[in-house]
Amino acid sequence: MGRNKGHTPVRTCISCGVKRGKKELVRLILDPPGLVVRDDSGKGRGRGAYVCLNKPCIGKLETGDRLKRAFRKERPLFLHPEFLEEMSDEGGYIKMKS
């Protein structure tokens, strides 16, 4: 059977809980050392989690158990320092890589 051309994948932000199109969110995965990194290809290995592109949602990831719960881990998880450096000051949004 062919794919339905009208279908848009929908994902939920682990920070605010808003459902958006897959392309409107950033996919996060765990790198081998166990830090949370951005998966620009969308095809990284393992469990992924999605987050909105705005600073408040990213900021909420640094507090609480959102990452731990999303990745089903017992230990606390942390964002990779380079992930935070990618954030843009203009408009409070993260730069999208092309």
N, C-alpha and C positions, 0 to 999 in steps of 0.2 A: 504494500500500500504506500502511496505517496504521502509526503508530509503536508499537513494543513498549513497553507501559506499565511493564514490569518492568525496563527498562534503566536503569542508573545510570552516567553518564559517569565514567570513572576517569582520574585524572591522576597524574603522578609528581612529587614534590617535588624541585626541582633541588638542594636542599641535602642532604637526608638519604636520598633515593632511595625513600622509602616511598610506596606507591600508596594513594591515598585517593579518596573521592568528590569530584567537582569542587567541590561546595559547601563542603567542609571545608578547601579551600585558597584562597589569595589569588592572583589572576592579576596578573602584572606585565607592563608594556609599556614601551617607550621613548617618552618625550615628544619633541617636535620638537628641543629643544636636546641630546637624547641622554642624559638622566638617566632612571633606572629609576623608574617611578611605579606606584602601585596602580591597577588597572583594576576598579573596583567594579561597573561595568555588565557586564563580561565580554564586551563587544563592541567594545573599542577596536581601532584599526587596527594592522595589522602582527602580527609574531610575538609570541606571548605565552609566558610561563613561569609555572609554579606553584610556590608555596612554602607550607610549613606555617605555622600561626598561632602558633608558639611562638618565644620569644626565641633559643634556641640555633640554630634554623634560619636566622632572620633574621641573627644574628650571623655565621654562616658565609658569608653572601653578601658581607659586607664584606671578606673575605679570600679569596685564591685567585682562580681563573679561572671560577668557576661562572656568573656573569652573562655573561661574555664568550663562554663556550661555548654557553650557552642561547640567546643572541641572535645567535650566529654572527657576531661582530664581531672584528676584529683588535686594536682598541684596548681598554684597560681601561674598564669601565663602573662607574658609581657610583649608589648609591641617592639619591633626592631627599631633602633634609634633612627635609621635612615628613612623609615616609613614616616616618622613625624617631621623630618626635614623636608619631605616632598610637599607638605602642606603650603598652600599659597596664602598670603595675607590679603589678597584681593577678593573681597566678597565673602570670605570665610569658607571657600571651597578648596578642595584638593585638586591639584593639576591632574588632568587625565593624560596618560601617555598614549601616543599614537602608534 
